[in-house]
Amino acid sequence: MRDFLKRKELWSALLFLALTASVFINMNWFGEHREAQREQKTKINDMMSVVQSADSQLNGAINTIEGGAGALESLYAINIVQSRLDELRGWMQGMGRSETFNMMMTVYAFDRYLSIELSDQWREGGDVAVDASREQALIELRSMKLDLAALASLGQQTREFVYDLDELSEQWKLTMEQRIQEDPDTFVHKELK
C-alpha cells in the first residue's frame, strides 16, 4: 500500500511540474506575441506619421509652385517631399513583408512622377520649364495631395483602431482604388492601374 501511495505522490508531483511548465511556457509565448503586436503597432504609427508629413510637405510644395516660384525654389520644395517619400519607403522595406507591396508601388509611383516628370525636366529647363509645366504640374500635385490626404487619414484611424499590417495594406489598396476611380487621368493613377 505504501508503494502505491509513493507512486501516486510521484505522479502527482510530475503532473504538477508539467502543468507549471505548461503555464510558464504559455505565459512567455503570450507575452512575446503581445510585445510583437505592440512593436508592429508602433512601427505602423511611425510610418503613418511619415505619410502625414509627406502630405503636409506636398501642400507646402503646391503653395510654393502656385505662388510663382522659379526652378530653384520649386525643386527645393519637391525635394523635401521626395525625402519624406524615401523615408516612407524605408519604413516599408524595414517591415520586410509582402503585405507592403501595394503600399510600395504607390510610393514608387509618387516618386517616379516627382523625379522623372518634374525634377529632371525642371533641372534641365530651369525657370522656363517650370513656367511651361506649372499648370499641369499643379493638377498632378493636387491629385497626389488628395491621395496622400486619404492615406494619411488611415493614420488617424491607427490611433483609435489597431491595424495589423495586413489590414492596413488592404485599407491602403482600397483607398487608392477609390482615388484612381475619382481621378483616373493623372500620371500616378495611370501608373497604378
C-alpha positions in Angstrom: 0.0 0.0 0.0 2.9 2.4 0.8 4.4 1.8 -2.7 1.1 2.7 -4.2 1.0 6.0 -2.2 4.6 6.8 -3.1 3.9 6.2 -6.8 0.7 8.3 -6.5 2.7 11.1 -4.9 5.4 10.8 -7.6 2.8 11.0 -10.4 1.1 14.0 -8.7 4.4 15.8 -8.4 5.3 15.1 -12.1 1.8 16.2 -13.2 2.2 19.4 -11.1 5.6 20.1 -12.6 4.2 19.5 -16.1 1.3 21.9 -15.5 3.5 24.5 -14.0 5.9 24.3 -17.0 3.0 24.5 -19.4 1.6 27.6 -17.7 5.1 29.2 -17.8 5.6 28.4 -21.5 2.1 29.8 -22.4 2.6 33.0 -20.4 6.0 33.5 -22.0 4.6 32.9 -25.5 1.7 35.2 -24.9 4.0 38.0 -23.6 6.2 37.7 -26.7 3.2 37.7 -29.0 1.8 40.7 -27.3 5.1 42.6 -27.5 5.4 41.8 -31.2 1.9 43.2 -31.7 2.8 46.4 -29.8 6.1 46.8 -31.8 4.2 46.4 -35.1 1.6 49.0 -34.0 4.4 51.4 -33.1 6.0 50.9 -36.5 2.7 51.4 -38.3 2.0 54.6 -36.4 5.5 55.9 -37.1 5.2 55.0 -40.8 1.8 56.7 -41.0 3.2 59.8 -39.3 5.6 60.0 -42.3 2.7 59.8 -44.6 1.1 62.7 -42.8 4.4 64.6 -43.0 4.6 63.9 -46.8 1.1 65.2 -47.1 1.9 68.4 -45.3 5.2 68.9 -47.2 3.4 68.4 -50.5 0.9 71.0 -49.5 3.8 73.4 -48.9 5.3 72.5 -52.3 2.0 73.2 -54.1 1.8 76.6 -52.4 5.3 77.4 -53.4 4.8 76.4 -57.1 1.4 78.0 -57.2 2.9 81.2 -55.8 5.0 81.5 -59.0 8.3 80.2 -57.6 11.2 79.6 -60.0 13.0 76.4 -60.7 15.3 76.5 -57.7 12.6 77.1 -55.1 10.2 74.6 -56.8 12.9 71.9 -56.9 13.7 72.5 -53.3 10.0 72.1 -52.3 9.7 68.9 -54.4 13.0 67.5 -52.9 11.5 67.9 -49.4 8.5 65.8 -50.4 10.8 63.2 -52.1 12.8 62.9 -48.9 9.6 62.1 -46.9 8.7 59.5 -49.6 12.2 58.0 -49.3 11.7 57.8 -45.5 8.3 56.2 -46.0 9.8 53.6 -48.4 12.5 52.8 -45.8 9.8 52.1 -43.2 8.0 49.9 -45.6 11.2 48.0 -46.6 12.0 47.7 -42.9 8.8 45.8 -42.3 10.1 43.3 -44.9 6.7 41.8 -45.7 4.9 41.1 -48.9 1.9 42.9 -47.4 3.5 46.3 -48.1 3.8 45.6 -51.9 0.8 47.7 -52.9 1.9 50.4 -50.5 5.4 50.4 -52.0 4.0 50.6 -55.5 2.1 53.8 -54.6 5.2 55.4 -53.1 7.2 54.4 -56.2 4.6 56.0 -58.5 4.7 59.2 -56.5 8.4 59.3 -56.6 8.6 58.5 -60.4 6.3 61.4 -61.1 8.3 63.8 -58.8 11.6 62.6 -60.2 11.1 62.0 -63.9 8.2 64.3 -64.7 9.2 67.3 -62.6 12.6 67.3 -61.1 14.6 66.1 -64.1 12.7 68.4 -66.5 12.9 71.4 -64.2 16.7 70.9 -63.6 17.3 70.8 -67.4 14.9 73.5 -68.4 15.1 75.9 -65.4 12.6 78.6 -64.9 11.3 78.3 -68.5 10.4 74.6 -67.9 8.7 75.4 -64.6 6.6 78.1 -66.1 5.7 75.9 -69.1 4.6 73.0 -67.0 3.3 74.8 -63.9 -0.4 74.4 -64.7 -0.2 70.6 -65.4 2.2 70.1 -62.5 -0.3 71.7 -60.1 -3.1 69.4 -61.4 -0.9 66.4 -60.8 0.3 67.6 -57.4 -3.1 68.4 -56.2 -4.3 64.9 -57.1 -1.3 63.5 -55.3 -2.1 65.7 -52.3 -5.6 64.2 -52.3 -4.1 60.7 -52.4 -1.7 61.4 -49.5 -4.5 63.1 -47.5 -6.7 60.0 -48.0 -3.8 57.7 -47.0 -2.9 60.0 -44.1 -6.5 59.6 -42.8 -5.7 55.9 -42.3 -3.0 57.0 -39.9 -5.7 58.8 -37.9 -7.5 55.6 -37.6 -4.5 53.7 -36.3 -4.6 55.9 -33.1 -8.1 54.6 -32.4 -8.1 51.2 -34.1 -5.2 48.8 -34.0 -4.3 47.7 -37.6 -2.2 44.8 -38.3 -0.1 45.2 -41.4 -2.5 43.0 -43.5 -5.5 45.3 -42.6 -3.5 48.5 -43.2 -2.3 47.2 -46.6 -5.9 46.3 -47.6 -7.2 49.7 -46.5 -4.4 51.4 -48.4 -5.2 49.4 -51.5 -9.0 50.2 -51.2 -8.2 53.9 -50.7 -6.0 54.1 -53.8 -8.5 52.2 -55.9 -11.2 54.7 -54.9 -8.8 57.6 -55.6 -8.0 56.1 -59.1 -11.7 55.9 -59.9 -12.2 59.5 -58.8 -9.3 60.9 -60.8 -8.2 58.3 -63.4 -6.1 60.6 -65.8 -3.2 61.6 -63.6 0.3 60.2 -64.1 0.4 58.4 -60.7 -3.1 56.9 -61.2 -2.2 55.7 -64.7 1.0 54.1 -63.3 -1.0 52.3 -60.6 -3.8 50.9 -62.9 
